[in-house]
Amino acid sequence: MITVAIPLGPDPVYRDYIEECVASVHKQERPPTEILIIDDQAHLTDTEIAHLRALGPVPLRVWPTPWLSGVAHSFNFGVALARNDLVFMLGSDDRLQPWAVADCLAAWQEHQDPLGYYHMDVQYSTGEQQSVPCNAVMVHKGLWRHTGGFPVHSAVGAPDHIFLSMLLSRGDDAGRLYRVKSSTPPYWYRVHDRTWTKRNASCAGVVGPIRDWFATHWEEPTWTQ
């Protein structure tokens, strides 16, 4: 029914949190049918993979990237390689609350829109909450086929920021936003000094022009025509 895709990059800090991340998926009230770790040059060992699989009952696969791809392309790989049409994107340093997948599936049952971007409310480890669309999201493969997914331009900066700017500027032609209804934020985001966002802070000056260019020049991929 749904795959949880987790990119794992080479920064050692993510190894500190991956066990907690995977364990939170296993503890879902409505478990997904697959956990897919995109090993983006983290080089998980067989022992580490076996340990993650032993954390719970959800089948877990690991797909190693052929080269360092970054978080945007790792999420794209996750959507493409998932064995389910519905894919939830989870950062390896974050975790899901037990009701997260159930709320996602309820949102899908309500809308059943393959071009939907089903975004969750976020609880930050520092106490703040966020309800605007971001990277805490479930998508259908149909949206990624229709749009091409996170663009190559978002290898620098926040891929969700650039992608969402395109969706909002194009209206229903590209996709539609749906908020996953939850009484309490189902996505827990860990704030630390090595997050992808903080490590790319020096690129903030170019993200705006890249976002604007992509929103203006986006075209439906030729494979859908």
N, C-alpha and C positions, 0 to 999 in steps of 0.2 A: 504493500500500500504506500509506504513512504520510506525514503532513505534519509538518514542524517549524514551529511557530508562534512568532514572535518579536515581542513588543510593543516599540515604540520610542517613548518619551515625549519631551517637549519639552526636558528638561534637556540642555544641550549636552554633558555628560560622556558620555552614551550614544553620541554620534557618535564619540567617541574609540575606542570598543570594538566598534562594530557590524561593522566589516570583519573583525576577528579572529573574532568570533562566527559570521558567515556563512561565513567560510573554513573553520571547523571542521566545519560541516555538509557542505560540499562534499567534505571529506576522509574521509568515513565509509567504512568497509570495505564496508558495505551501504548505499549512499546512499538517502535518502528519495526519494520521487517529486515532492515539492514543498516549497519554502520559502515561507512566507507571513508577510510582515512587516506587522504592524498598526501603521500610522503614526499614532500618537496625538498629533497636532498637532506632530510633529517637522518636518513639511513637507520631506521629502526632495525634492531637485531631480531632474529627469530625468537629469542628469549623474551624480549620486550613485547613482541606481537602476541606471543602465547599468553603472557601475563594480562594483556588488555582483553584478550578473548575470554579469559577465565573470570573476568569481573562480573559477568552476567550472561543471560541467555540469548541476547540478540546477536545474530550472525555478524561477524566483523571481517571486512576485507581491507587489504592495504594495496594501494596502487602507487608505485614509485614513479615520479616524474623523470623524464630522460635528462632534464637539465633544470637549473633553478628557474622557477616560473613565476614566483610571487603569488600573493594571496588572490588577486583577481583571476588569474589564469587557473590557479588551483581550484577555485570554486567552479570555474567553467568546466574543468576536467570532471569535477564531482557530479555536476548535472549531467554531463554527457555519458559518463560511465555508470551511473546509478542503475540498478536493476528495476527501479520503480519510476513512474512518471512524475510523482511528487517528490521533491527534494528539499530538505531543510538545511540551511547553511549555518554551521556552528563553529565559532572560533575555538581553537585548541586550548586557549587560556580562559575560556568562558564555561558556563554550564547552563543546563536547562532545569527549570523547576519541574516537579513531577507531573504537572498538568499541561505542559507545553505542547506535546504532540497531540494530545486529546483536543486541545483548543484549536490547533491547526486543522485537524481533520474535521472539526465542527465547522470551521470557516469554509473549508472546501465543500462540504455537504450543502452549505447555505448558498454558495455562489456557483460552484462547479465551472469556473471560468479558467480555461487553460492559459489565457493571456493575463491572468491576475498576478499581482505582486503582493503576497499575503504577509504583511509586516506585523511584528509583535511590539508590544511595549517592553521597555528595557529598564531593569534595575541595575544601577551602577554600584560597584563595591564601595564607593565613597558616599552613598546615600541618596544621590539624585535619581530621579526617574525621568524617562523620556517616552513620549507617545507619538513622535513624528516618524515617518518611514525612514528606515536605515538598513543596516546589513543583517539585522535579526529577522530573517525572512524565509518563507517557504515559497517555492516556485514550481510550476509545472514545466516539463520539458518543452511544451508547446511555446511558452514565452521565450525560451532561449533559442529555439529554432526560428522564431519569428523575428527576434531582435539581434541575434548573434551573441547574446549574453554580455558580460562585462567587457567593454571594448579594450583593445590593445593599448589605447591611450591611457587607461587607468592603471597601468603598471606602476605609475607614480601617483601617489595620492590615494584618496578613498574611492574605491570602485563603485560603491553604492551611491555616493554623492554624484558622480558623473553620470551613472546610469539613470538615476532617478530624475536628474535634470532633463535628460532626454525624454523620459516618459511624460513628465509634466508638460514639457513644451509641445509634445506631439499629440497630447490628448489620447483618445481611444484608438488612434491609428496604430500606436505602438504597444500599448498595454494599459492595464487598469490597476489602481491601488485599492486594496482591501485591508482594513485593520482587523487583526485577529482579536476577537472579543475575549477578554480575561478580566476577572475581578482583581487580580494581582499580577504584576508584570511577570511573564513566564520565562524571560531571558535575563540571565544574570551576567553582567559584563564586568570583567576584572580590569581595573585601572592600575597600570604599573608603568615603569619607565621604559619598557622595551616593547610596548604595543606597536603594531604596524603604523598606527596613526602618528604616534609621537616620533617614531624613527623617520617618518617622512615629513616631519614638520618643516624642515628646511626647504621643501619643494612647494610650500603653500602658495608662493607667488605665481607658480605656473599652473596650478590646478584650475583657477578660474578661467583663464583663456582656453585651456584644454576642454573644460566642461562646456564652455560656450560654443567652441568649434564643433564638438561632437553633437551637441543638441541641434545645431544649425544644419550640419551636413549628414546626419544619420540617414541611412537608406536601408530598406528591408533587404536582407541577404539574398543573393541571387538563387541560392538553393531552394528558396521557398516559392519561387516564381515559375 
